[in-house]
């Protein structure tokens, strides 16, 4: 079994954020009819969700939920 490298995780996170932002941009463009507004919403979303994800991860890092003690 191969071990995932940090670089792979970073690239996956970046490509997922790009995919999510493009999705938001397209949905906003379709709903508003304006690519400018779609781009503005997509840009704001990319910025805010990056920070939300970071804090979400930090909270989960402190949680013991779903972890098993392997020392027993």
PDB file with one MODEL, atoms N, CA, C and O in Angstrom:
MODEL        1
ATOM      1  N   UNK A   1       0.846  -1.175   0.000  1.00  0.00           N
ATOM      2  CA  UNK A   1       0.000   0.000   0.000  1.00  0.00           C
ATOM      3  C   UNK A   1       0.899   1.247   0.000  1.00  0.00           C
ATOM      4  O   UNK A   1       1.859   1.313   0.767  1.00  0.00           O
ATOM      5  N   UNK A   2       0.596   2.226  -0.845  1.00  0.00           N
ATOM      6  CA  UNK A   2       1.400   3.437  -0.898  1.00  0.00           C
ATOM      7  C   UNK A   2       0.827   4.485   0.055  1.00  0.00           C
ATOM      8  O   UNK A   2      -0.377   4.543   0.301  1.00  0.00           O
ATOM      9  N   UNK A   3       1.733   5.310   0.580  1.00  0.00           N
ATOM     10  CA  UNK A   3       1.350   6.361   1.514  1.00  0.00           C
ATOM     11  C   UNK A   3       1.156   7.660   0.745  1.00  0.00           C
ATOM     12  O   UNK A   3       1.985   8.024  -0.089  1.00  0.00           O
ATOM     13  N   UNK A   4       0.066   8.352   1.025  1.00  0.00           N
ATOM     14  CA  UNK A   4      -0.225   9.621   0.375  1.00  0.00           C
ATOM     15  C   UNK A   4       0.735  10.700   0.869  1.00  0.00           C
ATOM     16  O   UNK A   4       0.999  10.805   2.067  1.00  0.00           O
ATOM     17  N   UNK A   5       1.245  11.487  -0.048  1.00  0.00           N
ATOM     18  CA  UNK A   5       2.151  12.564   0.305  1.00  0.00           C
ATOM     19  C   UNK A   5       1.371  13.842   0.574  1.00  0.00           C
ATOM     20  O   UNK A   5       0.263  14.022   0.067  1.00  0.00           O
ATOM     21  N   UNK A   6       1.957  14.730   1.376  1.00  0.00           N
ATOM     22  CA  UNK A   6       1.321  16.014   1.672  1.00  0.00           C
ATOM     23  C   UNK A   6       1.077  16.804   0.388  1.00  0.00           C
ATOM     24  O   UNK A   6       0.052  17.472   0.247  1.00  0.00           O
ATOM     25  N   UNK A   7       2.013  16.724  -0.534  1.00  0.00           N
ATOM     26  CA  UNK A   7       1.874  17.452  -1.801  1.00  0.00           C
ATOM     27  C   UNK A   7       0.612  17.009  -2.531  1.00  0.00           C
ATOM     28  O   UNK A   7      -0.098  17.835  -3.104  1.00  0.00           O
ATOM     29  N   UNK A   8       0.332  15.720  -2.510  1.00  0.00           N
ATOM     30  CA  UNK A   8      -0.880  15.201  -3.153  1.00  0.00           C
ATOM     31  C   UNK A   8      -2.122  15.789  -2.486  1.00  0.00           C
ATOM     32  O   UNK A   8      -3.068  16.179  -3.170  1.00  0.00           O
ATOM     33  N   UNK A   9      -2.121  15.853  -1.158  1.00  0.00           N
ATOM     34  CA  UNK A   9      -3.268  16.410  -0.435  1.00  0.00           C
ATOM     35  C   UNK A   9      -3.462  17.892  -0.751  1.00  0.00           C
ATOM     36  O   UNK A   9      -4.593  18.357  -0.900  1.00  0.00           O
ATOM     37  N   UNK A  10      -2.369  18.622  -0.852  1.00  0.00           N
ATOM     38  CA  UNK A  10      -2.459  20.047  -1.175  1.00  0.00           C
ATOM     39  C   UNK A  10      -3.021  20.233  -2.583  1.00  0.00           C
ATOM     40  O   UNK A  10      -3.893  21.076  -2.795  1.00  0.00           O
ATOM     41  N   UNK A  11      -2.533  19.457  -3.538  1.00  0.00           N
ATOM     42  CA  UNK A  11      -3.021  19.568  -4.916  1.00  0.00           C
ATOM     43  C   UNK A  11      -4.500  19.182  -4.988  1.00  0.00           C
ATOM     44  O   UNK A  11      -5.276  19.823  -5.698  1.00  0.00           O
ATOM     45  N   UNK A  12      -4.892  18.135  -4.254  1.00  0.00           N
ATOM     46  CA  UNK A  12      -6.308  17.747  -4.232  1.00  0.00           C
ATOM     47  C   UNK A  12      -7.166  18.845  -3.632  1.00  0.00           C
ATOM     48  O   UNK A  12      -8.254  19.119  -4.138  1.00  0.00           O
ATOM     49  N   UNK A  13      -6.701  19.482  -2.563  1.00  0.00           N
ATOM     50  CA  UNK A  13      -7.460  20.566  -1.937  1.00  0.00           C
ATOM     51  C   UNK A  13      -7.613  21.748  -2.891  1.00  0.00           C
ATOM     52  O   UNK A  13      -8.688  22.339  -2.986  1.00  0.00           O
ATOM     53  N   UNK A  14      -6.546  22.087  -3.588  1.00  0.00           N
ATOM     54  CA  UNK A  14      -6.600  23.211  -4.529  1.00  0.00           C
ATOM     55  C   UNK A  14      -7.526  22.904  -5.690  1.00  0.00           C
ATOM     56  O   UNK A  14      -8.345  23.744  -6.064  1.00  0.00           O
ATOM     57  N   UNK A  15      -7.411  21.707  -6.272  1.00  0.00           N
ATOM     58  CA  UNK A  15      -8.269  21.380  -7.412  1.00  0.00           C
ATOM     59  C   UNK A  15      -9.732  21.272  -6.995  1.00  0.00           C
ATOM     60  O   UNK A  15     -10.626  21.607  -7.771  1.00  0.00           O
ATOM     61  N   UNK A  16      -9.980  20.802  -5.763  1.00  0.00           N
ATOM     62  CA  UNK A  16     -11.367  20.748  -5.275  1.00  0.00           C
ATOM     63  C   UNK A  16     -11.910  22.151  -5.073  1.00  0.00           C
ATOM     64  O   UNK A  16     -13.069  22.409  -5.395  1.00  0.00           O
ATOM     65  N   UNK A  17     -11.101  23.068  -4.546  1.00  0.00           N
ATOM     66  CA  UNK A  17     -11.548  24.454  -4.335  1.00  0.00           C
ATOM     67  C   UNK A  17     -11.840  25.116  -5.675  1.00  0.00           C
ATOM     68  O   UNK A  17     -12.821  25.850  -5.798  1.00  0.00           O
ATOM     69  N   UNK A  18     -11.009  24.872  -6.674  1.00  0.00           N
ATOM     70  CA  UNK A  18     -11.247  25.425  -8.013  1.00  0.00           C
ATOM     71  C   UNK A  18     -12.555  24.882  -8.576  1.00  0.00           C
ATOM     72  O   UNK A  18     -13.354  25.636  -9.132  1.00  0.00           O
ATOM     73  N   UNK A  19     -12.774  23.581  -8.434  1.00  0.00           N
ATOM     74  CA  UNK A  19     -14.013  22.965  -8.925  1.00  0.00           C
ATOM     75  C   UNK A  19     -15.230  23.573  -8.232  1.00  0.00           C
ATOM     76  O   UNK A  19     -16.216  23.910  -8.889  1.00  0.00           O
ATOM     77  N   UNK A  20     -15.165  23.713  -6.919  1.00  0.00           N
ATOM     78  CA  UNK A  20     -16.278  24.278  -6.159  1.00  0.00           C
ATOM     79  C   UNK A  20     -16.547  25.725  -6.527  1.00  0.00           C
ATOM     80  O   UNK A  20     -17.702  26.136  -6.639  1.00  0.00           O
ATOM     81  N   UNK A  21     -15.491  26.498  -6.716  1.00  0.00           N
ATOM     82  CA  UNK A  21     -15.651  27.909  -7.069  1.00  0.00           C
ATOM     83  C   UNK A  21     -16.221  28.062  -8.474  1.00  0.00           C
ATOM     84  O   UNK A  21     -17.070  28.923  -8.705  1.00  0.00           O
ATOM     85  N   UNK A  22     -15.765  27.241  -9.412  1.00  0.00           N
ATOM     86  CA  UNK A  22     -16.336  27.289 -10.765  1.00  0.00           C
ATOM     87  C   UNK A  22     -17.823  26.933 -10.744  1.00  0.00           C
ATOM     88  O   UNK A  22     -18.619  27.541 -11.460  1.00  0.00           O
ATOM     89  N   UNK A  23     -18.193  25.958  -9.931  1.00  0.00           N
ATOM     90  CA  UNK A  23     -19.593  25.584  -9.782  1.00  0.00           C
ATOM     91  C   UNK A  23     -20.415  26.761  -9.250  1.00  0.00           C
ATOM     92  O   UNK A  23     -21.483  27.070  -9.778  1.00  0.00           O
ATOM     93  N   UNK A  24     -19.910  27.409  -8.207  1.00  0.00           N
ATOM     94  CA  UNK A  24     -20.602  28.568  -7.637  1.00  0.00           C
ATOM     95  C   UNK A  24     -20.720  29.691  -8.659  1.00  0.00           C
ATOM     96  O   UNK A  24     -21.778  30.304  -8.797  1.00  0.00           O
ATOM     97  N   UNK A  25     -19.630  29.960  -9.374  1.00  0.00           N
ATOM     98  CA  UNK A  25     -19.631  30.990 -10.412  1.00  0.00           C
ATOM     99  C   UNK A  25     -20.708  30.707 -11.465  1.00  0.00           C
ATOM    100  O   UNK A  25     -21.481  31.596 -11.822  1.00  0.00           O
ATOM    101  N   UNK A  26     -20.754  29.475 -11.955  1.00  0.00           N
ATOM    102  CA  UNK A  26     -21.731  29.130 -12.995  1.00  0.00           C
ATOM    103  C   UNK A  26     -23.169  29.224 -12.490  1.00  0.00           C
ATOM    104  O   UNK A  26     -24.046  29.730 -13.190  1.00  0.00           O
ATOM    105  N   UNK A  27     -23.406  28.740 -11.282  1.00  0.00           N
ATOM    106  CA  UNK A  27     -24.759  28.825 -10.714  1.00  0.00           C
ATOM    107  C   UNK A  27     -25.168  30.281 -10.539  1.00  0.00           C
ATOM    108  O   UNK A  27     -26.287  30.658 -10.888  1.00  0.00           O
ATOM    109  N   UNK A  28     -24.257  31.111  -9.996  1.00  0.00           N
ATOM    110  CA  UNK A  28     -24.575  32.531  -9.800  1.00  0.00           C
ATOM    111  C   UNK A  28     -24.808  33.228 -11.139  1.00  0.00           C
ATOM    112  O   UNK A  28     -25.696  34.074 -11.245  1.00  0.00           O
ATOM    113  N   UNK A  29     -24.031  32.889 -12.152  1.00  0.00           N
ATOM    114  CA  UNK A  29     -24.195  33.472 -13.484  1.00  0.00           C
ATOM    115  C   UNK A  29     -25.556  33.094 -14.061  1.00  0.00           C
ATOM    116  O   UNK A  29     -26.266  33.940 -14.602  1.00  0.00           O
ATOM    117  N   UNK A  30     -25.910  31.821 -13.941  1.00  0.00           N
ATOM    118  CA  UNK A  30     -27.203  31.358 -14.458  1.00  0.00           C
ATOM    119  C   UNK A  30     -28.354  32.055 -13.743  1.00  0.00           C
ATOM    120  O   UNK A  30     -29.303  32.506 -14.384  1.00  0.00           O
ATOM    121  N   UNK A  31     -28.275  32.145 -12.424  1.00  0.00           N
ATOM    122  CA  UNK A  31     -29.368  32.746 -11.648  1.00  0.00           C
ATOM    123  C   UNK A  31     -29.476  34.244 -11.902  1.00  0.00           C
ATOM    124  O   UNK A  31     -30.580  34.764 -12.059  1.00  0.00           O
ATOM    125  N   UNK A  32     -28.333  34.952 -11.946  1.00  0.00           N
ATOM    126  CA  UNK A  32     -28.374  36.406 -12.092  1.00  0.00           C
ATOM    127  C   UNK A  32     -28.349  36.862 -13.547  1.00  0.00           C
ATOM    128  O   UNK A  32     -28.780  37.971 -13.861  1.00  0.00           O
ATOM    129  N   UNK A  33     -27.845  36.010 -14.433  1.00  0.00           N
ATOM    130  CA  UNK A  33     -27.697  36.395 -15.832  1.00  0.00           C
ATOM    131  C   UNK A  33     -26.474  37.266 -16.080  1.00  0.00           C
ATOM    132  O   UNK A  33     -26.271  37.752 -17.193  1.00  0.00           O
ATOM    133  N   UNK A  34     -25.657  37.467 -15.045  1.00  0.00           N
ATOM    134  CA  UNK A  34     -24.492  38.339 -15.161  1.00  0.00           C
ATOM    135  C   UNK A  34     -23.213  37.583 -14.828  1.00  0.00           C
ATOM    136  O   UNK A  34     -23.045  37.113 -13.703  1.00  0.00           O
ATOM    137  N   UNK A  35     -22.299  37.460 -15.810  1.00  0.00           N
ATOM    138  CA  UNK A  35     -21.028  36.806 -15.498  1.00  0.00           C
ATOM    139  C   UNK A  35     -20.198  37.612 -14.496  1.00  0.00           C
ATOM    140  O   UNK A  35     -19.410  37.034 -13.748  1.00  0.00           O
ATOM    141  N   UNK A  36     -20.364  38.926 -14.472  1.00  0.00           N
ATOM    142  CA  UNK A  36     -19.636  39.766 -13.521  1.00  0.00           C
ATOM    143  C   UNK A  36     -20.075  39.475 -12.095  1.00  0.00           C
ATOM    144  O   UNK A  36     -19.242  39.318 -11.201  1.00  0.00           O
ATOM    145  N   UNK A  37     -21.380  39.402 -11.884  1.00  0.00           N
ATOM    146  CA  UNK A  37     -21.896  39.080 -10.552  1.00  0.00           C
ATOM    147  C   UNK A  37     -21.510  37.644 -10.195  1.00  0.00           C
ATOM    148  O   UNK A  37     -21.141  37.368  -9.053  1.00  0.00           O
ATOM    149  N   UNK A  38     -21.592  36.735 -11.158  1.00  0.00           N
ATOM    150  CA  UNK A  38     -21.182  35.353 -10.916  1.00  0.00           C
ATOM    151  C   UNK A  38     -19.727  35.271 -10.477  1.00  0.00           C
ATOM    152  O   UNK A  38     -19.392  34.525  -9.558  1.00  0.00           O
ATOM    153  N   UNK A  39     -18.857  36.044 -11.140  1.00  0.00           N
ATOM    154  CA  UNK A  39     -17.440  36.055 -10.779  1.00  0.00           C
ATOM    155  C   UNK A  39     -17.226  36.657  -9.390  1.00  0.00           C
ATOM    156  O   UNK A  39     -16.394  36.177  -8.620  1.00  0.00           O
ATOM    157  N   UNK A  40     -17.977  37.702  -9.081  1.00  0.00           N
ATOM    158  CA  UNK A  40     -17.857  38.324  -7.756  1.00  0.00           C
ATOM    159  C   UNK A  40     -18.274  37.345  -6.663  1.00  0.00           C
ATOM    160  O   UNK A  40     -17.582  37.204  -5.654  1.00  0.00           O
ATOM    161  N   UNK A  41     -19.390  36.680  -6.862  1.00  0.00           N
ATOM    162  CA  UNK A  41     -19.866  35.699  -5.879  1.00  0.00           C
ATOM    163  C   UNK A  41     -18.864  34.543  -5.780  1.00  0.00           C
ATOM    164  O   UNK A  41     -18.533  34.107  -4.677  1.00  0.00           O
ATOM    165  N   UNK A  42     -18.387  34.049  -6.909  1.00  0.00           N
ATOM    166  CA  UNK A  42     -17.400  32.963  -6.902  1.00  0.00           C
ATOM    167  C   UNK A  42     -16.114  33.363  -6.196  1.00  0.00           C
ATOM    168  O   UNK A  42     -15.531  32.560  -5.467  1.00  0.00           O
ATOM    169  N   UNK A  43     -15.668  34.589  -6.404  1.00  0.00           N
ATOM    170  CA  UNK A  43     -14.449  35.069  -5.750  1.00  0.00           C
ATOM    171  C   UNK A  43     -14.605  35.189  -4.248  1.00  0.00           C
ATOM    172  O   UNK A  43     -13.723  34.789  -3.488  1.00  0.00           O
ATOM    173  N   UNK A  44     -15.729  35.740  -3.824  1.00  0.00           N
ATOM    174  CA  UNK A  44     -15.998  35.861  -2.391  1.00  0.00           C
ATOM    175  C   UNK A  44     -16.102  34.473  -1.760  1.00  0.00           C
ATOM    176  O   UNK A  44     -15.574  34.227  -0.675  1.00  0.00           O
ATOM    177  N   UNK A  45     -16.787  33.582  -2.453  1.00  0.00           N
ATOM    178  CA  UNK A  45     -16.978  32.214  -1.958  1.00  0.00           C
ATOM    179  C   UNK A  45     -15.644  31.498  -1.799  1.00  0.00           C
ATOM    180  O   UNK A  45     -15.441  30.796  -0.808  1.00  0.00           O
ATOM    181  N   UNK A  46     -14.743  31.657  -2.739  1.00  0.00           N
ATOM    182  CA  UNK A  46     -13.431  30.997  -2.651  1.00  0.00           C
ATOM    183  C   UNK A  46     -12.675  31.492  -1.428  1.00  0.00           C
ATOM    184  O   UNK A  46     -12.059  30.701  -0.714  1.00  0.00           O
ATOM    185  N   UNK A  47     -12.718  32.775  -1.188  1.00  0.00           N
ATOM    186  CA  UNK A  47     -12.022  33.376  -0.052  1.00  0.00           C
ATOM    187  C   UNK A  47     -12.631  32.928   1.276  1.00  0.00           C
ATOM    188  O   UNK A  47     -11.912  32.470   2.164  1.00  0.00           O
ATOM    189  N   UNK A  48     -13.941  33.056   1.416  1.00  0.00           N
ATOM    190  CA  UNK A  48     -14.581  32.728   2.690  1.00  0.00           C
ATOM    191  C   UNK A  48     -14.523  31.230   2.989  1.00  0.00           C
ATOM    192  O   UNK A  48     -14.292  30.840   4.134  1.00  0.00           O
ATOM    193  N   UNK A  49     -14.724  30.402   1.995  1.00  0.00           N
ATOM    194  CA  UNK A  49     -14.731  28.960   2.245  1.00  0.00           C
ATOM    195  C   UNK A  49     -13.339  28.414   2.543  1.00  0.00           C
ATOM    196  O   UNK A  49     -13.212  27.382   3.203  1.00  0.00           O
ATOM    197  N   UNK A  50     -12.311  29.078   2.075  1.00  0.00           N
ATOM    198  CA  UNK A  50     -10.963  28.670   2.430  1.00  0.00           C
ATOM    199  C   UNK A  50     -10.750  28.842   3.936  1.00  0.00           C
ATOM    200  O   UNK A  50     -10.220  27.951   4.599  1.00  0.00           O
ATOM    201  N   UNK A  51     -11.167  29.992   4.468  1.00  0.00           N
ATOM    202  CA  UNK A  51     -11.036  30.227   5.900  1.00  0.00           C
ATOM    203  C   UNK A  51     -11.980  29.352   6.712  1.00  0.00           C
ATOM    204  O   UNK A  51     -11.591  28.842   7.762  1.00  0.00           O
ATOM    205  N   UNK A  52     -13.202  29.169   6.251  1.00  0.00           N
ATOM    206  CA  UNK A  52     -14.142  28.301   6.953  1.00  0.00           C
ATOM    207  C   UNK A  52     -13.609  26.872   7.020  1.00  0.00           C
ATOM    208  O   UNK A  52     -13.724  26.210   8.051  1.00  0.00           O
ATOM    209  N   UNK A  53     -13.032  26.405   5.931  1.00  0.00           N
ATOM    210  CA  UNK A  53     -12.467  25.052   5.909  1.00  0.00           C
ATOM    211  C   UNK A  53     -11.335  24.923   6.926  1.00  0.00           C
ATOM    212  O   UNK A  53     -11.252  23.928   7.646  1.00  0.00           O
ATOM    213  N   UNK A  54     -10.472  25.921   6.983  1.00  0.00           N
ATOM    214  CA  UNK A  54      -9.359  25.893   7.922  1.00  0.00           C
ATOM    215  C   UNK A  54      -9.866  25.764   9.363  1.00  0.00           C
ATOM    216  O   UNK A  54      -9.392  24.909  10.111  1.00  0.00           O
ATOM    217  N   UNK A  55     -10.820  26.604   9.752  1.00  0.00           N
ATOM    218  CA  UNK A  55     -11.340  26.559  11.113  1.00  0.00           C
ATOM    219  C   UNK A  55     -12.117  25.264  11.377  1.00  0.00           C
ATOM    220  O   UNK A  55     -12.074  24.727  12.484  1.00  0.00           O
ATOM    221  N   UNK A  56     -12.813  24.773  10.377  1.00  0.00           N
ATOM    222  CA  UNK A  56     -13.515  23.494  10.483  1.00  0.00           C
ATOM    223  C   UNK A  56     -12.519  22.375  10.784  1.00  0.00           C
ATOM    224  O   UNK A  56     -12.759  21.546  11.662  1.00  0.00           O
ATOM    225  N   UNK A  57     -11.413  22.352  10.060  1.00  0.00           N
ATOM    226  CA  UNK A  57     -10.381  21.343  10.277  1.00  0.00           C
ATOM    227  C   UNK A  57      -9.765  21.462  11.663  1.00  0.00           C
ATOM    228  O   UNK A  57      -9.512  20.444  12.307  1.00  0.00           O
ATOM    229  N   UNK A  58      -9.519  22.677  12.137  1.00  0.00           N
ATOM    230  CA  UNK A  58      -8.918  22.878  13.461  1.00  0.00           C
ATOM    231  C   UNK A  58      -9.859  22.382  14.561  1.00  0.00           C
ATOM    232  O   UNK A  58      -9.409  21.788  15.540  1.00  0.00           O
ATOM    233  N   UNK A  59     -11.157  22.623  14.403  1.00  0.00           N
ATOM    234  CA  UNK A  59     -12.136  22.139  15.378  1.00  0.00           C
ATOM    235  C   UNK A  59     -12.140  20.614  15.388  1.00  0.00           C
ATOM    236  O   UNK A  59     -12.117  20.004  16.457  1.00  0.00           O
ATOM    237  N   UNK A  60     -12.169  19.996  14.218  1.00  0.00           N
ATOM    238  CA  UNK A  60     -12.160  18.536  14.142  1.00  0.00           C
ATOM    239  C   UNK A  60     -10.869  17.960  14.702  1.00  0.00           C
ATOM    240  O   UNK A  60     -10.878  16.868  15.270  1.00  0.00           O
ATOM    241  N   UNK A  61      -9.764  18.670  14.553  1.00  0.00           N
ATOM    242  CA  UNK A  61      -8.484  18.199  15.082  1.00  0.00           C
ATOM    243  C   UNK A  61      -8.547  18.050  16.599  1.00  0.00           C
ATOM    244  O   UNK A  61      -7.870  17.190  17.162  1.00  0.00           O
ATOM    245  N   UNK A  62      -9.344  18.871  17.264  1.00  0.00           N
ATOM    246  CA  UNK A  62      -9.491  18.805  18.724  1.00  0.00           C
ATOM    247  C   UNK A  62     -10.512  17.763  19.163  1.00  0.00           C
ATOM    248  O   UNK A  62     -10.540  17.372  20.330  1.00  0.00           O
ATOM    249  N   UNK A  63     -11.339  17.316  18.245  1.00  0.00           N
ATOM    250  CA  UNK A  63     -12.397  16.364  18.569  1.00  0.00           C
ATOM    251  C   UNK A  63     -11.865  14.935  18.638  1.00  0.00           C
ATOM    252  O   UNK A  63     -10.984  14.551  17.869  1.00  0.00           O
ATOM    253  N   UNK A  64     -12.402  14.167  19.556  1.00  0.00           N
ATOM    254  CA  UNK A  64     -12.051  12.749  19.664  1.00  0.00           C
ATOM    255  C   UNK A  64     -13.104  11.871  18.979  1.00  0.00           C
ATOM    256  O   UNK A  64     -12.989  10.645  18.983  1.00  0.00           O
ATOM    257  N   UNK A  65     -14.109  12.484  18.403  1.00  0.00           N
ATOM    258  CA  UNK A  65     -15.200  11.751  17.765  1.00  0.00           C
ATOM    259  C   UNK A  65     -14.681  10.807  16.690  1.00  0.00           C
ATOM    260  O   UNK A  65     -13.944  11.228  15.799  1.00  0.00           O
ATOM    261  N   UNK A  66     -15.055   9.549  16.766  1.00  0.00           N
ATOM    262  CA  UNK A  66     -14.715   8.563  15.749  1.00  0.00           C
ATOM    263  C   UNK A  66     -13.299   8.018  15.819  1.00  0.00           C
ATOM    264  O   UNK A  66     -12.901   7.220  14.970  1.00  0.00           O
ATOM    265  N   UNK A  67     -12.532   8.438  16.821  1.00  0.00           N
ATOM    266  CA  UNK A  67     -11.175   7.944  16.964  1.00  0.00           C
ATOM    267  C   UNK A  67     -11.156   6.775  17.927  1.00  0.00           C
ATOM    268  O   UNK A  67     -11.926   6.738  18.886  1.00  0.00           O
ATOM    269  N   UNK A  68     -10.287   5.833  17.675  1.00  0.00           N
ATOM    270  CA  UNK A  68     -10.160   4.655  18.524  1.00  0.00           C
ATOM    271  C   UNK A  68      -8.769   4.647  19.151  1.00  0.00           C
ATOM    272  O   UNK A  68      -7.774   4.939  18.488  1.00  0.00           O
ATOM    273  N   UNK A  69      -8.715   4.309  20.435  1.00  0.00           N
ATOM    274  CA  UNK A  69      -7.447   4.211  21.139  1.00  0.00           C
ATOM    275  C   UNK A  69      -6.780   2.890  20.763  1.00  0.00           C
ATOM    276  O   UNK A  69      -7.307   1.820  21.066  1.00  0.00           O
ATOM    277  N   UNK A  70      -5.634   2.961  20.112  1.00  0.00           N
ATOM    278  CA  UNK A  70      -4.947   1.740  19.651  1.00  0.00           C
ATOM    279  C   UNK A  70      -3.978   1.198  20.694  1.00  0.00           C
ATOM    280  O   UNK A  70      -3.369   0.150  20.477  1.00  0.00           O
ATOM    281  N   UNK A  71      -3.820   1.894  21.832  1.00  0.00           N
ATOM    282  CA  UNK A  71      -2.890   1.442  22.881  1.00  0.00           C
ATOM    283  C   UNK A  71      -3.505   0.379  23.792  1.00  0.00           C
ATOM    284  O   UNK A  71      -2.797  -0.204  24.613  1.00  0.00           O
ATOM    285  N   UNK A  72      -4.779   0.122  23.667  1.00  0.00           N
ATOM    286  CA  UNK A  72      -5.433  -0.845  24.569  1.00  0.00           C
ATOM    287  C   UNK A  72      -5.125  -2.264  24.171  1.00  0.00           C
ATOM    288  O   UNK A  72      -5.592  -3.201  24.818  1.00  0.00           O
TER     289      UNK A  72
ENDMDL
END
